[in-house]
């Protein structure tokens, strides 16, 4: 754990002192679960981007395009179906994946450009 994460106050709230203490206790408990989920999401995204960096290097080495529209469409359809199964708004899931895909493509473009510069 870094100094920044140690300084995080899980009980920070503008509601403190304004609601019943029992309600505040339950609210903080649920928020603690949310904080744990958020931390897991961050670490999962970090692992995902490590894998996509490897893909980017493979694409650059073999002069493949940074984007793969057929793969992206298939992933979006798959994620929408998973979202429906999980009772998550599929439109939200698609927006989230589109954001990730755009970041991955940007990284792949950077990797490809840097790889090309080394070949010069």
N, C-alpha and C positions, 0 to 999 in steps of 0.2 A: 504494500500500500504506500502510495506517495504522500508527501506532506500535504498536497492539495486535497486529496481524498480524505486524509485524517482530519482536516479542518472543516469538512462538510458537517453542518449541523442538521441532523435528520429531524429535529424537532422545530426547525424554523417555520414559523407560520404567522401570518398577520391576524389569525383568528385566536391566538392565545389570549386567555382572559376574557374572551367574548362569548365563549360557548361552554356548555356544561362540561366539567372535567371528564366525566365518563364518555361523552361524545368525543372529546378531544383525544382521549386515550385510544378509542377505537379508530379514529381518523389517523392518528400517528401509526398505529399498527398496520393498517391497510397501506398507508404511504410507505412504510418500511418494506412491505412486499413489492410495491411498485419500484422502489429504489433498487431492490435486488434484481428485479427483472430488467430494469434499465442497464444495470452493470453487466448483466449477462448479454444483453443485446449489443453493447459496445464491444465486448470481447468476441462475440460471434461475428460481428461485422469486421473486426480486425483480422480474424482468421479467414473470412471470405475474401477480403482484399489481398491477403498474402497469396491465396490461391490464384486470384485473378491477375496478380503481378506475374506469377509464373506463366500463365497463359499469354500475357502481354509479351514476355520475353520470347516465348516459343513463336508467336506470330511475327515478331520483329526479325528473329533469326531466319525464318523461312519466308519472309516478305509477304506475309498474309495481311489482309486488311484489318484495321483495328476493330471494326464493327462486323457483326454477323447477324444481319436482319432476320434470317430464318430461325436462328437459335433464340434471338431475343423474343420473337413472336411466340415461339413454343414455350419459353419460360414464362411469359406473361400469361398465356392461357393456363399453364400448369399452376401458377401462383393464384390466379383467380379461382380455380377449382379448389385448391387447398384452402383458400380464404372462405369460400362458401361452406366447406366441410367444417371449418373451425368457427363458423358463425361470426366471421369478420367481414366487414364491408369489402366486397371484391374491388370496387372502384378505388378505395383507399389503398388496398394491397397493390393494385396496379400502379398507382401514383408513386408509391414507395419504391417499387421495383424499377420503375422508369427513372427515378432519381438515381438509384444505385447503378443502373446500366449506363446512364449518361456519365457518371463519375468513372466507371470502369473504362468506357471508351476514351474518355479524356486521358486517363492514365496510359492506356494502350497507345494512344497517339503520341504522348510524351516519350514513352519507351521506344517506339518506332523511330521517332525523330532523333533521339539520342543515339540509337543504334546506327542510324544512317550516317550521323556525323562522325562516328568512329570509323566508318568504312571509307571516309574521304581521305 
